[in-house]
Amino acid sequence: GAWPRVAMEASELWVGFVGAGRMAGGLVRGLLQAGKVPASNILASAPSDKNLDAWRELGCRTTHCNLEVVHRSTLVFLATKPHILPGVLEEIRPAVGSHHIVVSLVAGVTIQTLQRLLPPWTKVLRIMPNLPCVVQAGAMVFSRGSNAGDEEATLLKSLLSSCGLCEEVPESYIDIHTGLSGSGVAYVYLFAEALAEGAVKMGMPGALASRIAAQTLLGAAKMLLETGEHPAKLRGDVCTPGGTTIYALHQLEKGALRATVMNAVEAATNRACDMAKD
């Protein structure tokens, strides 16, 4: 039959997912909740039904055949585990045409590797999301390969902006984004847990303390984004001379909070680089 044309109208965009794990699920929920792509236009493949059941509940079509996904989609998201990807690319390679846009979510696999394992004309982009995409508050960065132009980048950005912040960056930033944001949500959860435990120590019930801690983080982040101010400026605004906040900040400085968090971002970034070399 005739190949579907690459349509910029989302209703005519056929989207495939090779791999149906947590990150792919987060992205697809963002696309669906924003009404960007109808569920009936989405086809996902995975080896077992374990993950696919959730996709069917969303109204998406599912298959066990990766080739079927490529045949029936124009925009194909690769969302497998890194060690499985080379075999998957070998399998789908014969079906990839010049009309396809291939977007990899796979950690540690470079655009160069993707382009080497796919036909030379393939339009390849690489994206690194983070888990809050599931609640449309993700932070994603993407980079384009040599055959992906402004049209493909614009399409991807317009689709993914429904999942949160989405920025195009040089590929070298992707590992840094992993250390800052991909892994960074876990640092924030640790901080939220510690905030709540401090309040529990002082006599507040745990469930209440956790809700207030979460809302505190949300509010602080929203102010950063909406004012565009430097964090140090906003922090200074909270500190009245001789007040409660400066006493608390002194303790955080004694514990070397800033240096520790910088070390964490560095460690995760270096680990992401190492995984890419394996």
C-alpha positions as CSV (number, residue, x, y, z in Angstrom):
1,G,0.0,0.0,0.0
2,A,0.9,3.7,-0.2
3,W,3.3,4.9,2.5
4,P,1.7,7.5,4.8
5,R,3.2,10.9,4.1
6,V,4.9,12.8,6.9
7,A,2.1,15.0,8.0
8,M,2.6,18.0,10.3
9,E,-1.1,17.6,11.4
10,A,-1.0,15.4,14.4
11,S,-4.3,13.7,13.5
12,E,-2.5,12.3,10.4
13,L,0.7,11.5,12.2
14,W,1.2,7.8,12.8
15,V,3.4,7.3,15.9
16,G,5.2,4.1,16.8
17,F,7.0,3.0,19.9
18,V,9.6,0.1,19.8
19,G,9.7,-0.7,23.5
20,A,6.9,0.1,25.9
21,G,8.6,0.7,29.3
22,R,8.2,3.5,31.8
23,M,9.7,6.4,29.8
24,A,7.8,5.5,26.7
25,G,4.7,5.3,28.7
26,G,5.3,8.7,30.3
27,L,5.8,10.3,26.8
28,V,2.7,8.7,25.4
29,R,0.6,9.8,28.3
30,G,1.8,13.4,27.8
31,L,0.9,13.2,24.0
32,L,-2.5,11.8,24.7
33,Q,-3.4,14.2,27.6
34,A,-2.4,17.1,25.5
35,G,-4.6,15.8,22.6
36,K,-1.5,15.9,20.3
37,V,-2.1,12.5,18.7
38,P,-5.2,10.3,18.9
39,A,-4.6,7.0,20.7
40,S,-5.7,5.1,17.6
41,N,-2.7,6.5,15.7
42,I,-0.3,5.0,18.2
43,L,1.2,1.6,17.9
44,A,3.6,0.1,20.5
45,S,5.6,-3.1,20.4
46,A,7.2,-5.2,23.2
47,P,8.2,-8.8,23.5
48,S,5.6,-9.7,26.2
49,D,2.2,-8.3,27.2
50,K,3.4,-7.2,30.6
51,N,3.8,-3.5,29.6
52,L,1.4,-3.5,26.6
53,D,-1.7,-4.0,28.7
54,A,-1.4,-0.5,30.0
55,W,-1.1,0.9,26.5
56,R,-4.3,-1.0,25.4
57,E,-6.1,0.6,28.3
58,L,-5.1,4.0,27.0
59,G,-6.6,3.1,23.6
60,C,-3.3,2.5,21.7
61,R,-2.7,-0.4,19.4
62,T,-0.1,-3.0,20.3
63,T,1.9,-5.7,18.7
64,H,4.8,-8.1,19.4
65,C,6.4,-7.2,16.0
66,N,8.9,-4.4,15.8
67,L,8.8,-4.4,12.0
68,E,5.0,-3.8,12.1
69,V,5.6,-0.7,14.1
70,V,8.0,0.7,11.5
71,H,5.7,-0.2,8.6
72,R,2.7,1.5,10.1
73,S,4.3,4.7,11.6
74,T,6.1,7.8,10.3
75,L,7.5,8.9,13.7
76,V,9.2,6.0,15.4
77,F,10.4,6.2,19.0
78,L,13.1,3.7,20.0
79,A,12.6,2.9,23.7
80,T,14.4,-0.3,24.3
81,K,17.2,-1.2,26.9
82,P,20.6,-0.1,25.5
83,H,22.0,-3.7,25.2
84,I,19.0,-4.7,23.1
85,L,19.1,-1.8,20.7
86,P,21.7,-3.0,18.2
87,G,19.7,-6.2,17.5
88,V,16.5,-4.2,17.1
89,L,18.1,-1.7,14.7
90,E,19.4,-4.6,12.6
91,E,15.9,-6.1,12.5
92,I,14.1,-2.9,11.5
93,R,16.7,-1.5,9.2
94,P,15.3,-2.9,6.0
95,A,11.9,-1.3,6.7
96,V,13.2,2.2,7.4
97,G,12.5,4.7,4.6
98,S,13.4,8.2,3.9
99,H,9.9,9.3,5.1
100,H,10.6,8.0,8.6
101,I,11.6,10.1,11.6
102,V,13.4,7.9,14.1
103,V,13.7,9.3,17.7
104,S,15.8,7.4,20.2
105,L,15.2,7.6,23.9
106,V,17.9,5.0,24.6
107,A,20.5,6.2,27.2
108,G,24.1,6.0,26.2
109,V,23.6,5.4,22.5
110,T,25.0,8.2,20.4
111,I,23.5,9.7,17.2
112,Q,26.7,8.5,15.4
113,T,25.9,4.9,16.4
114,L,22.2,5.2,15.5
115,Q,23.2,6.6,12.0
116,R,25.7,3.8,11.5
117,L,23.2,1.1,12.3
118,L,20.3,2.6,10.2
119,P,20.2,3.4,6.5
120,P,22.4,6.4,5.6
121,W,19.4,8.6,4.7
122,T,17.6,8.1,8.0
123,K,16.4,11.2,9.8
124,V,17.6,10.5,13.4
125,L,17.0,12.5,16.5
126,R,18.1,11.7,20.1
127,I,16.1,12.7,23.1
128,M,16.7,12.4,26.8
129,P,13.5,12.7,28.9
130,N,13.0,12.4,32.7
131,L,10.3,10.7,34.7
132,P,8.1,13.7,35.5
133,C,7.1,13.6,31.8
134,V,4.5,11.2,33.2
135,V,2.8,14.2,34.8
136,Q,3.5,16.7,32.0
137,A,6.2,18.4,34.0
138,G,9.2,16.7,32.4
139,A,12.5,18.3,31.4
140,M,13.7,17.0,28.0
141,V,16.6,17.8,25.7
142,F,17.0,16.6,22.2
143,S,19.7,16.7,19.4
144,R,19.3,16.1,15.7
145,G,21.4,13.9,13.4
146,S,22.8,15.0,10.1
147,N,19.7,14.3,8.1
148,A,17.1,15.7,10.5
149,G,16.2,19.3,9.5
150,D,14.2,22.2,11.0
151,E,10.9,20.5,10.0
152,E,11.6,17.4,12.1
153,A,13.0,19.3,15.0
154,T,9.9,21.6,15.0
155,L,7.6,18.6,14.9
156,L,9.3,16.8,17.7
157,K,9.4,20.0,19.9
158,S,5.7,20.7,19.3
159,L,4.8,17.2,20.3
160,L,7.1,17.0,23.3
161,S,6.3,20.4,24.7
162,S,3.0,18.8,25.9
163,C,5.2,16.7,28.3
164,G,7.1,19.6,29.8
165,L,10.1,21.7,29.1
166,C,11.8,20.7,25.8
167,E,15.1,22.3,24.6
168,E,17.2,21.5,21.6
169,V,20.9,21.2,22.6
170,P,24.3,20.0,21.3
171,E,24.6,16.2,21.8
172,S,27.4,16.7,24.3
173,Y,24.9,18.2,26.7
174,I,22.8,15.0,26.8
175,D,25.0,13.3,29.4
176,I,25.0,16.4,31.5
177,H,21.2,16.6,31.3
178,T,21.1,13.0,32.5
179,G,23.2,13.9,35.6
180,L,21.2,17.2,36.2
181,S,17.7,16.2,35.4
182,G,17.3,12.5,34.6
183,S,19.0,11.4,37.8
184,G,18.3,14.8,39.5
185,V,14.7,14.0,40.3
186,A,16.0,11.4,42.7
187,Y,18.2,14.0,44.5
188,V,15.1,16.2,44.9
189,Y,13.1,13.2,46.3
190,L,15.9,12.7,48.8
191,F,15.8,16.4,49.8
192,A,12.0,16.3,50.1
193,E,12.2,13.3,52.4
194,A,14.8,15.0,54.6
195,L,12.7,18.2,54.8
196,A,9.7,16.2,55.9
197,E,11.7,14.2,58.4
198,G,13.0,17.4,60.0
199,A,9.4,18.5,60.5
200,V,8.5,15.0,61.9
201,K,11.4,15.4,64.4
202,M,9.8,18.7,65.5
203,G,6.4,17.1,66.0
204,M,4.4,17.3,62.7
205,P,2.7,14.2,61.4
206,G,4.6,12.6,58.5
207,A,1.9,12.6,55.8
208,L,1.2,16.3,56.4
209,A,4.9,17.1,56.4
210,S,5.5,15.3,53.1
211,R,2.6,17.2,51.4
212,I,3.9,20.6,52.6
213,A,7.5,19.7,51.6
214,A,6.3,18.7,48.1
215,Q,4.3,21.9,47.7
216,T,7.3,23.9,49.0
217,L,9.5,22.4,46.2
218,L,6.8,23.0,43.6
219,G,6.3,26.6,44.6
220,A,10.0,27.4,44.7
221,A,10.6,25.8,41.3
222,K,7.6,27.7,39.8
223,M,8.9,31.0,41.1
224,L,12.3,30.2,39.6
225,L,10.8,29.5,36.2
226,E,8.2,32.3,36.2
227,T,10.5,35.2,37.5
228,G,13.6,34.1,35.6
229,E,15.6,35.3,38.6
230,H,18.9,33.8,39.7
231,P,18.3,31.3,42.6
232,A,20.7,33.3,44.8
233,K,18.5,36.4,44.4
234,L,15.3,34.6,45.4
235,R,17.2,32.9,48.3
236,G,18.3,36.3,49.5
237,D,14.8,37.6,49.4
238,V,13.7,35.0,51.9
239,C,16.5,35.8,54.4
240,T,15.6,38.6,56.8
241,P,18.5,39.8,59.0
242,G,18.7,37.7,62.1
243,G,15.7,35.6,61.0
244,T,14.9,31.9,60.9
245,T,16.1,31.3,57.3
246,I,19.7,32.4,57.7
247,Y,20.1,30.2,60.8
248,A,19.0,27.2,58.7
249,L,21.1,28.1,55.7
250,H,24.2,28.3,58.0
251,Q,23.6,24.7,58.9
252,L,23.2,23.7,55.2
253,E,26.5,25.5,54.4
254,K,28.2,23.6,57.3
255,G,27.0,20.4,55.8
256,A,28.4,21.5,52.4
257,L,25.1,21.0,50.7
258,R,26.1,22.9,47.5
259,A,29.4,21.0,47.0
260,T,27.7,17.7,47.7
261,V,25.0,18.3,45.1
262,M,27.6,19.5,42.5
263,N,29.5,16.3,43.2
264,A,26.3,14.3,42.6
265,V,25.7,15.9,39.2
266,E,29.3,15.3,38.3
267,A,29.2,11.7,39.3
268,A,26.0,10.9,37.4
269,T,27.3,12.8,34.3
270,N,30.5,10.8,34.4
271,R,28.6,7.6,34.8
272,A,26.4,8.5,31.8
273,C,29.6,9.1,29.7
274,D,31.1,5.8,30.8
275,M,27.9,3.9,29.9
276,A,28.0,5.4,26.4
277,K,31.5,4.1,25.9
278,D,30.7,0.5,26.8
